[in-house]
Amino acid sequence: MATPTRTEALSLLRSLLRTARHFCDYNVREYAKRRAVDGFRHNRNLSDPSSISSAYADGRAQLEVARRQSTVYSFFAPKVKSIMDPHPAN
């Protein structure tokens, strides 16, 4: 795999954050967001092309897991909204 560009990496981060918004549970949603941002911060200073490619591939795999998990979690969504969830605009 070729070394991903900065644009591709940022696109992956945006996809992970977008997927995190689909989790119904506040705690899981915030964990997914925090995990995505922390992962990118941890790998910010990578310079070896093979390390960058490996981290990008791992991020893509994590995105697929998050997408599957958000679907599964939606089947078991709580009936009552959490007080931590923002109220819809009226």
URRA-V928823 format. One record per backbone hydrogen bond with DSSP energy under -0.5 kcal/mol. NH is the residue of the N-H (numbers start at 0). CO is the residue of the C=O. E is the energy in kcal/mol with one decimal. If there is no record, write none. Layout:
{{NH CO E} {NH CO E}}
This chain:
{{8 4 -2.1} {9 5 -2.6} {10 6 -2.1} {11 7 -2.1} {12 8 -2.2} {13 9 -2.5} {14 10 -2.3} {15 11 -2.4} {16 12 -2.5} {17 13 -2.6} {18 14 -2.4} {19 15 -2.0} {20 16 -1.2} {21 18 -1.5} {22 19 -1.4} {28 24 -2.6} {29 25 -2.7} {30 26 -2.1} {31 27 -2.5} {32 28 -2.0} {33 29 -2.7} {34 30 -2.9} {35 31 -2.0} {36 32 -2.4} {37 33 -2.7} {38 34 -2.1} {39 35 -1.9} {40 36 -2.4} {41 37 -2.5} {42 38 -1.6} {43 40 -1.0} {45 42 -1.5} {51 47 -2.5} {52 48 -2.5} {53 49 -2.2} {54 50 -2.6} {55 51 -2.5} {56 52 -2.5} {57 53 -2.3} {58 54 -2.2} {59 55 -2.4} {60 56 -2.2} {61 57 -2.4} {62 58 -2.0} {63 59 -1.9} {64 60 -2.0} {65 61 -2.6} {66 62 -2.4} {67 63 -2.2} {68 64 -2.9} {69 65 -2.4} {70 66 -1.5} {71 67 -2.2} {72 68 -3.1} {73 69 -1.5} {74 70 -0.9} {74 71 -0.9} {75 71 -0.7} {75 72 -0.8} {76 73 -1.0} {84 81 -1.1}}
